[in-house]
């Protein structure tokens, strides 16, 4: 059985690479065009996993807190940046892991394995 993982990553080339990595494991990537697609992904699910690109999506502590209140999500963040001033609360309380971008396949698959274990 494949575990579905929502993917919100830009640009398309990086999203393609990420979906290819996920396809190597027991995961089925579901691409999202924007954060507004999340309610549709979560419909009928008890929980979900979202891979979120912090570099391309305008997120704040408040927006991530709101996402977690509305949806039982595990969020894996991707970013080229090592520091995210202004996202301290989110990185501490709402984001499961923050990985470098582009994602290292072994690291990403390890994190996903720990989530679905």
FENKAFEN-V438341 format. One record per helix or strand of 2 or more residues. SS is the DSSP state (A for helix, B for strand). FROM is the first residue (numbers start at 0). LEN is the number of residues. Records with the same first field share a line. If there is no record, write none. Layout:
SS = FROM-LEN ; FROM-LEN
This chain:
B = 2-6 ; 26-5 ; 47-6 ; 72-7 ; 94-6
A = 11-13 ; 34-8 ; 60-10 ; 87-7 ; 104-12
